[in-house]
């Protein structure tokens, strides 16, 4: 059986734990927010990730694992930006602006993975 989406289950769990630690709710809601984050990550990943074709899905999955374990965040940002820039083209936006948008998105994801790594 193959994974749905892009994120492997262990990475979904690590991201959900991080979101739970960063988002502190009051009262009874705090008991359920970790589960909410986990299922939210899974649902979003399964919905969006299944739309990503191979070989990009495997490359993204491998890159996310490398980011998490190797902790070379600058290299990860460059690799992720290039990967998305080669896979996608936004109509009506010049190449320089497009690459900056992708770099911003990847930097956010890598930053979140870095926090997940610190809190693991």
Secondary structure as the mmCIF struct_conf table of DSSP 4:
data_model
#
loop_
_struct_conf.conf_type_id
_struct_conf.id
_struct_conf.beg_label_comp_id
_struct_conf.beg_label_asym_id
_struct_conf.beg_label_seq_id
_struct_conf.end_label_comp_id
_struct_conf.end_label_asym_id
_struct_conf.end_label_seq_id
HELX_LH_PP_P HELX_LH_PP_P1 UNK A 2 UNK A 3
BEND BEND1 UNK A 4 UNK A 7
HELX_RH_AL_P HELX_RH_AL_P1 UNK A 9 UNK A 22
HELX_LH_PP_P HELX_LH_PP_P2 UNK A 24 UNK A 26
TURN_TY1_P TURN_TY1_P1 UNK A 27 UNK A 28
HELX_RH_AL_P HELX_RH_AL_P2 UNK A 29 UNK A 49
TURN_TY1_P TURN_TY1_P2 UNK A 50 UNK A 51
BEND BEND2 UNK A 52 UNK A 52
HELX_LH_PP_P HELX_LH_PP_P3 UNK A 53 UNK A 53
TURN_TY1_P TURN_TY1_P3 UNK A 54 UNK A 55
HELX_RH_AL_P HELX_RH_AL_P3 UNK A 56 UNK A 70
HELX_RH_AL_P HELX_RH_AL_P4 UNK A 73 UNK A 87
TURN_TY1_P TURN_TY1_P4 UNK A 91 UNK A 92
BEND BEND3 UNK A 93 UNK A 93
HELX_RH_AL_P HELX_RH_AL_P5 UNK A 95 UNK A 118
TURN_TY1_P TURN_TY1_P5 UNK A 119 UNK A 119
#
